[in-house]
Amino acid sequence: SAGKSSLVNQFIENHFNDAYYPTIEGNFMKDIAYNGLEYDCHIIDTPGQDEYTPLAGRYAIGIHVYIIVYSITSRESFRMAQIIYRKILDFGGLTRVPCVLVGSKLDLEERREVFRWEPKVFASSHTCASVEISAKMDAHIIGEHINTGATRGVLR
C-alpha cells in the first residue's frame, strides 16, 4: 500500500484515516487555486498496479499530469512506480509525460527503504518533479507540494 487513497482523502476532504481499504477506483473533483487562478482538478484514484497488469486506457488518455505515488518505506513500491511510469510512456508511444513522483509516508522516516536521492535521480532523468509528503500532513501542505510539483511537471 503506497498511500494513494490516504493522500487523496487528505487533499479532498482534509481527513486522514489510519485504516487501510484496498482501492477499486475513486473519482474526485476539487477546485484548486494556483498563482491566482482557479483550476478544476479531476483526480482518479486507481487501484494498485503490478508489473503484469496492463494500463487501462482511461488512465492514459486525456490526462494533463500524472501523480505516481510510492511509499518511502517500500523499495518494491518505488520499483513499481518506475514501472508504472514506463507503462504510461509505452501506452501512448511517448518519450515523456508531465509527472510528479510522490514519496508517501514521510512520517515513517525511521522505516525508510528508498534513499532520498533515488527518486530525485529518476525524476531528473525523466523530466518529472519529485516530492515527499505524508497523508498525516495538513491538506493545504499536501496541495501546495502537489500543485508545485504538477506545475513543474507540466512546464518541463
For each residue, the residues with C-beta under 8 A, 3 or more apart:
1: 20 22 48 71
2: 48 69 70 71 74 77 80 81 104
3: 6 7 69 71 104 105 135
4: 7 8 23 45 46 48 69 104
5: 8 9 21 23 26 45
6: 3 9 10 16 17 104 135
7: 3 4 10 11 69 102 104 133 135 142
8: 4 5 11 12 26 28 43 45
9: 5 6 12 13 15 16 17 135
10: 6 7 13 14 15 16 135 136 137 139 142
11: 7 8 30 43 139 142 143 146
12: 8 9 28 30 43 139
13: 9 10 139
14: 10 138 139
15: 9 10
16: 6 9 10 135 136
17: 6 9
18:
19:
20: 1
21: 5
22: 1 47 48
23: 4 5 26 45 46 47 48
24: 47
25: 44 45 46 47
26: 5 8 23 43 44 45
27: 42 43 44 45
28: 8 12 42 43 45
29: 40 41 42 43
30: 11 12 41 43
31: 38 39 40 41
32: 38 39 41 143 147
33: 36 37 38 39
34: 37 39 147 151
35: 151
36: 33
37: 33 34
38: 31 32 33
39: 31 32 33 34
40: 29 31
41: 29 30 31 32
42: 27 28 29
43: 8 11 12 26 27 28 29 30
44: 25 26 27 58 59
45: 4 5 8 23 25 26 27 28
46: 4 23 25 49 59
47: 22 23 24 25
48: 1 2 4 22 23 80
49: 46 53 55 80 83 84 87
50: 53 80
51: 80 83
52:
53: 49 50
54: 87
55: 49 59 60 84 87 88 90 91
56: 59 60
57: 60 61 91
58: 44 61
59: 44 46 55 56 63 88
60: 55 56 57 63 88 91 92
61: 57 58
62:
63: 59 60 66 97
64: 98 154
65: 98 99 100 150 153 154
66: 63 85 88 97 98 99 100 153
67: 99 100 102 146 149 150
68: 81 84 85 99 100 101 102
69: 2 3 4 7 81 102 103 104
70: 2 74 77 78 80 81 101 102 103 104 114 119
71: 1 2 3 74 77 78 103 104 105 114
72: 78 103 104 105 106 108 109 112 113 114 132
73: 77 105 108 111 112 113 114
74: 2 70 71 77 78 113 114
75: 78 79 113 114
76: 79 80
77: 2 70 71 73 74 80 81 114
78: 70 71 72 74 75 81 82 103 113 114 118 119
79: 75 76 82 83
80: 2 48 49 50 51 70 76 77 83 84
81: 2 68 69 70 77 78 84 85 101
82: 78 79 85 86 122
83: 49 51 79 80 86 87
84: 49 55 68 80 81 87 88
85: 66 68 81 82 88 89 97 99 101 126 128
86: 82 83 89 90
87: 49 54 55 83 84 90 91
88: 55 59 60 66 84 85 91 92 94 97 99
89: 85 86 92 93 94 95 96 97
90: 55 86 87 93
91: 55 57 60 87 88
92: 60 88 89 97
93: 89 90
94: 88 89 97
95: 89
96: 89 126 127 156
97: 63 66 85 88 89 92 94
98: 64 65 66 150 153 154 156
99: 65 66 67 68 85 88 123 126 128 129 153
100: 65 66 67 68 128 129 130 131 146 149 150 152 153
101: 68 70 81 85 119 122 123 128 129 130 131
102: 7 67 68 69 70 130 131 132 133 145 146 149
103: 69 70 71 72 78 106 114 119 130 131 132 133
104: 2 3 4 6 7 69 70 71 72 132 133 134 135
105: 3 71 72 73 108 111 134 135
106: 72 103 109 132 133 134 137
107: 134 136 137
108: 72 73 105 111 112 134
109: 72 106 112
110:
111: 73 105 108
112: 72 73 108 109 115
113: 72 73 74 75 78
114: 70 71 72 73 74 75 77 78 103 118 119
115: 112 118
116: 119 120 132
117: 120 121
118: 78 114 115 121 122
119: 70 78 101 103 114 116 122 123 130 132
120: 116 117 123 124 130
121: 117 118 124 125
122: 82 101 118 119 125 126 128 130
123: 99 101 119 120 126 127 128 129 130
124: 120 121 127 128 130
125: 121 122
126: 85 96 99 122 123
127: 96 123 124 153 156
128: 85 99 100 101 122 123 124 153 156
129: 99 100 101 123 148 149 150 152 153 156
130: 100 101 102 103 119 120 122 123 124 149
131: 100 101 102 103 145 146 148 149
132: 72 102 103 104 106 116 119
133: 7 102 103 104 106 137 141 142 145 146
134: 104 105 106 107 108 137
135: 3 6 7 9 10 16 104 105 142
136: 10 16 107
137: 10 106 107 133 134 141 142
138: 14 141 142
139: 10 11 12 13 14 142 143
140: 143 144
141: 133 137 138 144 145
142: 7 10 11 133 135 137 138 139 145 146
143: 11 32 139 140 146 147
144: 140 141 147 148
145: 102 131 133 141 142 148 149
146: 11 67 100 102 131 133 142 143 149 150
147: 32 34 143 144 150 151
148: 129 131 144 145 151 152
149: 67 100 102 129 130 131 145 146 152 153
150: 65 67 98 100 129 146 147 153 154
151: 34 35 147 148 154 155
152: 100 129 148 149 155 156
153: 65 66 98 99 100 127 128 129 149 150 156
154: 64 65 98 150 151
155: 151 152
156: 96 98 127 128 129 152 153
